[in-house]
Structures are given as C-alpha cells and as structure tokens.
Amino acid sequence: MAASAADVRSILSIPDSGATPGPSQPKKSTAQSTRKPEGISRELYSLIGPSAPSLAAQLAKPRLKQKPNLGGGGKVKWEYRPFKNSGRKDSLELKHWVKASTPLDTEYPFAKYNVQSTVYTYSQDDYTRFLEDKDWTKEETDYLFSVVQEYDARWYIIHDRYTYPRSGFTEPRELEDLKDRYYSVCRKLVRNRSWPGDDASRAQLISSFQFDKERELTRKKYLVSLENRTPEQIVEEEALYIEIKRLEQNERQFKKDREELLRTIAGIESGLPDIIEDEGILNLSIDVKKKKKGSSAMDIDSPSTPVPPPPVPVVKRPQTAKSAAYDIANCIIRTDPPTTIPATKAAHQPAYLRSFKLPVPKAAIAPKVTAALAELGISHSRLVMPTRDNSLRLEALIDATSALVETKRLVDKADYEIRLLKTRLGMRESEGADGEGDGGNADQMDVDEGAEGTQPIGEDGRAQSVVSTRSARSRKHTRRSVSVSSVDTSGTVSTRAGTKRQKRS
C-alpha cells in the first residue's frame, strides 16, 4: 500500500497549504498543541505522541554540576574583635576577625591545643626516702624539674638552657644524664605513691617513663660512626652487601636445582600412582596390596624400594687420663649410645633429664609392681631428687620387684597344679578302694554308651581316662557312669565297640 502525500505531511507534521479551512470549519488552535521535549527527535515524537513521558525523561540530556555562586547569595558580616587566650598567663589581649554572629564570650578556639604535661612534685620526706642519688643533690634536682616544666619537656632546648653550677665539675651535664635523672624520679614517684586507678594503667604509665641511658649512648655512637665513614669504607660495605646477596641467590638456586634433581631421580613427575611425596621429603612407597597374589616379579617401569644404607659403625675413642680427670672435675658422666637405635652418620645421643628416663615396668605386671612399691611408700613415676645414683637405685628396685612378682606368679601356678594333682590322686585312691570292696580286680572296662570311646581333659591340659570297673569275682555287670569332657579318639571307639559286641554275643 503506497503512502500518499497527505500521509507523509501528516507524519512530518507539515501543514497542508492547499487545504484552507472553510467558513464552517474552525481553525485549529495552536495553544492546544504540546511542545516537543528535549532529547527526542521530531519524527519519533510525532509517532509516539505525548503518551510516553518516562521515555522523554530517560532521553534527556545530562546536566552538569551547577557552578558555585560565589558572587550572589547571602553575605556574611565579619567584625574585628579583641580576644584573650586562656592558655597564656600574661593576660595578653589581641584582636582578630570573627563572624558577627559569634557570641562575645566565646573562648578562643585554639586554646584547646595548649596541653600541659603532668608536673610531678615531691617533698623533702619523699626525696629523703626514695629519691636520693650520690650524683645529684636536691637543689639540682629541683632546678631540673623547674627547667623541664618551663620548656615543656623539650629536651634539646632544656639541654641548651641548663646552666646549673656544680662545684668541682667543669663539664656540663649531658642530655642523657638529664633525661635519665628526670625519668627515674618520675618512675619512683609513681611506684611509691598511692594510685587511684587500676594496676594496668599504673604499669602503663611507668613503662612510658622507661629510659635506657647506655642504649641511647650506644645508638648515638653508632650513628656518629656511620656519619664518619670514609668513601672507601662505604664502597667496601656496598661491595660486601652485594656479595652477600649474590651468595644468598646462589644458595636458593642450588636448593631449587637439588630438589628438581631429586624429584627427577625419584620419579615424582612420572605420574606413577605408587609414588608419594610427603611435605617436601621424597619418600618412595610401593603398595604391595595392589599387586596380584602370585606375581613374583615387579614391573620394569616401577621404581624399586630404596634400600637403607648399612649402619655406620661408631668408633669409640679411648678415654685418656686427662679427659677422665676433666670429667671428674666437671661432674661429667659419659654413657654409650644404646645398641637398639640404628647408628646414623652423626651418631650422637641428645641430652635429656634423668627424670624423663625413669625405668618403667612391663605393662603386664605394672599394676602388681605399682601395688608392691606402694606398700613400701615408693612412687616409681616420680623422684624428688632424680640424681644418677637415685635413678640407678630405682631401676634396680623395679627390676627386683618385677622378678619377685614373676617368681610369685610361678609359685602360685605350681601350688595350684600340686593341689589339683593331689585331688585327682585322692579320687583314684577312693575309686580303687571301692573296687576292692566289690571283690577283685577289674577285668573289663566300660564307659557310658553316650560317651563311649571318649577321654576327659583335665585342668592341666592332659587327657585322663575315667572308666568304671567290673568285679570278676562277683560276675556282676556293674557299670558306673562318669560325666567326662569328650576328646575325639576314633581308634579307641572302634576297638571298644568290637569288644562290646563280643560280650553280648
């Protein structure tokens, strides 16, 4: 569909020159037409119309920050007034410009920065009790405190203005002497007087008055020596510093190369699952559980377990008479290293306290040994004086107690076996007496049919045959049943079963 000229003129808001309003047609009022907002084109506004105010607000041009109005606005009236500084004690009156709205009785704003340090005073009694010094008199100490208060503890000014005459001395006081005397007096006053606050604030105040005179003198001497260096010394120090840095760099590079070499030799970078690296220490471990049962040969590519080096024999030097005398004079006791610990390249036994090497009984008999020593009032876990002789005596006592406990255990076991054997012997004798009363020797042995061919096991672990006897003289088939613990003896069962069948036939 083609657009006509009227449509184009309508879109572009161009009035139709050919169309003149008739007498019956009223003219369109221009006042009712809305104005196009800024930031939007005329064609777009003709399409959307005035129905989208939010879009026009978004497309508005950004406005820059307003310039300050320096010339216009409300003006401030200033007055030239006199003032007095409360930090001064001479009542000096000066003048300055202030705003007319400022009250007349306003304090000078910079007076708050006049912070005075705490001035410590002392009486004659305080000085006599804990402030006396052989190098300082009370008059000179009073003069020092007055100068410090006058110049507000500015020590270079105090040292420059300090002119107290000392009899017999021509050299003036050094700056470190003045500071050491003042701070020492302040520490003593704070420490010996009653304190309204807590102990923490008191300790903090005392620490603020700490001054080390010797250290301060050493520091200044060091600074003077640095300032008095010759150009040759400065060049030499710089060369030494560069050489030290080069050595440190070479050492770091050497450690890095060594670590890489060890990792390459051990196969850390090979990706094998059986190689484990633990905190920088190259440990090779092969998981044997993952190997198949019956495989006797290992893979060719897998690294073998490193074999530990043979122990280095410890060469014991013979002790000379001179070294023996030296050891006796200095109470030195030399002991040989234990043979259970494998000797290393540096076979050295570290120093330890004797109280950490007290002998301990075996775990199996430890309660009995402890109980036996407790009866004597001895504790094997602690010595009041763990000297060498006491440690040896305690070790011998524990060994003797352990041997005693072992001997007692063996004796108790032997007594138990003896009582058991006596009881069994009495049972057999009583059974033999019962057999004689029945009238003769037993010519045939039977056991219960339910326990036929079995043998009981005694408490000592040996099998015992318990049978019932039958008297041949009385020809009575008397059977005695005895409850026994059965042990499988197949041969005996078959033999006795055959004998039983013969008798029945």
Secondary structure by P-SEA (a helix, b strand, c coil): ccccaaaaaaaaccccccccccccccccccccbbbbbccccaaaaaacccccaaaaaaaccccccccccccccbbbbbbbbbbbbcccccbbbbbbbbbccccccccccccccccccbbbbbcaaaaacccccccccaaaaaaaaaaaaaaccaaaaaaaacccccccccccccaaaaaaaaaaaaaaaaaaccccccaaaaaaaaaaacccaaaaaaaaaaaaaaaaccaaaaaaaaaaaaaaaaaaaaaaaaaaaaaaaaaaaacccccccccccccccbbbbbccccccccccccccccccccccccccbbbbccccaaaaaaaaaabbbbbcccccccccccbbbbbbbcccccccccccaaaaaaaaaaaacccccccccccaaaaaaaaaaaaaaaaaaaaaaaaaaaaaaaaaaaaaaaaaaaaaaaaaaacccccccccccccccbbbbccccbbbbbbbbbbcccccbbbbbbbbbccccaaaaaaaaaaaaaaac
